[in-house]
Amino acid sequence: MAQSLVELTSLLAASHAGDLSAQIFAYLAKHGRLTLPSLAAHADVPARRARTALSSLVETGLVQYTAAEGTAPAFYTASWAAAYNIARHSNVVRLVTERHGIQAGGVVKNILSLGYARVGELAEAYGLEPGSKRDSGVESGNTVVGIKGTVNGATHHKVSGSQHVNSEAELHVILVTLLQSGILVKIGRRTFVPVSDLQDQVEEAVISDQFPDRKVTGPKKQAAFSIAVRQLKRKWQVEDAFSETHDLNSKGTIKRPGQHFTAPNKRVKLNGAVTNGNHATEDDSSVKLSSELTVRVDFTRCTIGLRSLRLQNTAKRLLGPITSAVYGALLHSVEAKIRILHTEVNELQDEDDDPDDFLPVAHIREIAEYLDPDIELAEALGSEEDKGKHVQNGPSTAKRKGQVNGHQEGEDHPGEELGRIANGFSSYRDSAKRFEHIEAHLRLLEEHSKTFCKYTRPGKTPKGWRVPFAALSKSLLDEELDATVAARYGKVPLRLARLLRDRGKLEEKAVAAIAMMRIKDVRSVMGEMQHQGLVDVQEVPKEGQRQPSKNLYLWYFDTQRVQALVLQQTYKAMARTLQRVQVEKEDYRAIIEKAERSDIRGQESEKLEQSERVQLRKWREIEERLLTQVARLDDVVSVLRDFSGTDITMGN
Amino acid sequence: MATLTKLSGPGDALYTELCKAAQNSIEGLRKVFFQSDIEQLATDTARDKKELLPLVQELVNHSLLRLSKLDRALCWSTRPRDAATAISRLNADEKLVYSYVEDAHQKGIWLRELKKRTNINPNAVTKAMNKLENAHLIKSVKNIRAPAQKTYMLYHLVPSDDVTGGSFFDAGDLDESLIDELSNLIIFHVRMQSWADTKTKRIKRETTPPPLTAADDPDTAGGKKRKRGPTTDIEDSAATTRKYRLSAYDTDDPTIEIITQLALPAYSRAYPSAEAIHSFITTTDAIRASKAAQLTVAEIQNVVDVLVWDDKLEKIGDGYRTVRGIKFRPPGFLGDEEAEDGDKVEGNGLTQVPCGRCPVFELCGEGGPVNAGSCVYWGRWLKEGA
């Protein structure tokens, strides 16, 4: 594992779980899996303290363990992915807040800081319920209580602040919504087992079940094997997501995200209400969750959501806010139907099949459901007459004409305007008109060179709109690299980098001719870019002697290499940013310590001097700024590493 | 070198005839005449081949006709009269050199190549070249393919595109201002074709609207010519792109123009293709007619490609559309282009932090000569925003 990632994850673990835990984490990260006794012996930490640290690490998911059957000792493994995900917490909260409202954001924030949480305890923490001691039996229970004690202070503080979860019913509605959208998932038996061990277990189970001779060689057998493995994995996931003891009194509200669109009418309505932001009044006894239900945040799901946000932003930049709102609705409805970031091609039955055919389809009706009804769609559609006038009259008169056009635009759909005001969005004619407009926006998205979405090809079913995620992830990646190159080195290197990416390997002279630049300038820019590792050169000898002066030198841009390079740099920059927080903290140590004293905490405004308050505010601003920057760096990482879903460097 | 007798009357008449025929053809002086061609033209001056032969020989001797071979048949082409007189004064080496340069035509010939082919003393070649150049018989041109090599061609010839590099080269050098102006013209043309604008005027409020977030710099509020702060945050939900056009004379005009750039319905029309742009460029008066005639579709396509790489245009179907928010420079705009473009580069999370642009990033590490604590860039970065 790259050095910069080790550094970063250790820092993140330290910020999240405290120094001792960070020490243990760093040791595990460095030395691989260990049992508790050997860990304690090598890391020179008393076994008792090591155990405490490990238990809190396991709760937060930073460390995973495999317990073999019988009395064999458990092995502990550091989880890179979980440690890195700490950096993503603020982005996840942002996503949830944007989608499901500020209260939901608060709930997710709390669950994130706890690692996982029991519904009953959450309600307790929000002070909605007298803390009823639940019956023992669930083995993870005790540990949760322990961690609750440590974090509760902060939780309480925040809850009383801005997030306003007022009743238990409201909390349950929020949790159900989050469970349905897949952002929260239930904790299952296998949550704390490292992915690699899970893979081993699955493979072992499949082999002993279906391949009695224990041989999986040969292409045919291998294919059958990988399909069987995938099926069993999925089965286990389903098992994890549903357990009878927990779900009996929730009446099966918990389903896998892929299934909820076929759910009964009532739940769809609920969902719609939530997206519109007025869910507080929704009080339905049937959504009450078992207080024994334990949930955690599913980061894969959040990454899908973050990818959608990112795509939506790109669409906004290129096609305007209203088209992007329509796109957002499409993404939202498609998202509900996908399970993973990336469909592996070998999962497809037939090689002739277009992989796009396996992407989920959203019907225009579903898209309309997700779309904010207040958005005026027609306004953002230009018409042919508009353009004609501009061309005829030239730019000088365009201003006046534009004014006229503005009025025409409004008059184009007067019926709709009136209809909306008169009887809301109910009449058939109105909704037909609205579908038409949505479709117009979707076609704009389809027409764009990035192909934001696609309509089903003729002759195929089901009809509807798809989002070609794989290609779009690739273009997001290219865009991110372009932005890096442009901001660092300027426009000319950007032009050359894109040129090489489009045209492949080229000689200096060809580059100069295509980019319309002087060879001299091209040479200097290329040299600089090669030095930075952005482009590379290949030597092709023209003759047997391989004389350097007679060789051809072909320049090329290797996206994969640059991607890895920039990713490592981003890890490093993140680590530096986090370290800088500590450096800055030193300067404000006195005031921070004073503010954290138990007699001052919570009433800073009365007990601190004016100058101290200014100091404190300054520190908070600095911390906020640096942490916001970490979140932005995480945006870069998610584009470079996670959106395609094909990267396996993090284990899962 | 024996001095030649004066050109005979019939010879002169034949030469005039041939010159006229050459000038009337498309090829000009490159027009070659085969024996049959000359016989046809020479019906007045020479009745049969026997009479024609000495005439042609005389013209060749006077260097007015150039003898060459095409498809194993002899053929002749004309030379200008003043060139001919100059040639007749040359010595054998010089004549040889001249013939090679002449053969190279518009492509030109490298000096080194010339030395190799003529197989005479290199010094003599250099001397001959100097003399020819001084006599305005040949000239040296800059070859774009090999700028270091000297390339020669006949004085009256116009170098081919291969040699000059095409329309965008001026005396062997890239004409950057032409490319720039042409790009701007293309952006203007495509922009007008590809988006619909609606403009609404609104009464400007006396004070600018309050900042959206507390983080906004309070100093900028209240100022009339408020420059938009760095909107690195793209969370703005405004449905329009706003331009505040406050030119020098209308600062009292209480209206703000809000321009909304709207996409045209998809698949409803063809966006301008490279051919369409080419025909616009060549028919407009914006560039010199001779230059316009020279521009090819391929060259325009090249400019368009570069604009696509520069994120100015995007390809839609077979045509092109400007990227949303791209502006063209109005004619006569003399502002600093870099400043205009400068604030557009937003970068990403990585390049916003000092590390993303740090020159000593490789050296940076805990306990190293450079680290997060000793970093001067961080201090500056934190101060900037505070």
Interface residues (C-beta under 8 A of the other chain):
Chain A: E7 N313 K316 R317 L318 L319 G320 P321 I322 T323 E376 E379 A380 L381 G382 S383 E384 D386 K387 H390 V391 P395 A398 K399 G402 Q403 N405 G406 E409 A440 R443 L444 E446 E447 H448 S449 E480 A483 T484 A486 A487 R488 K491 L494 R495 R498 L499 D502 K509 A513 I514 A515 M516 M517 R518 V566 Q569 T570 K572 A573 R576 T577 Q579 R580 Q582 V583 E584 K618 E621 I622 R625 L626 Q629 A631 R632 L633 D634 D635 V636
Chain B: R145 G165 F168 D173 L174 I179 F188 M192 Q193 S194 W195 A196 D197 T198 K199 T200 K201 I234 S237 A238 A239 T241 E257 I259 T260 Q261 L262 A263 L264 P265 A266 Y267 S268 R269 N302 V303 D305 V306 W309 D310 E314 K315 I316 G317 V323 R324 G325 D341 V345 E346 G347 N348 G349 L350 T351 Q352 V353 C355 G356 R357 F361 C364 E366 N371 A372 G373 C375 W378 L382 G385 A386
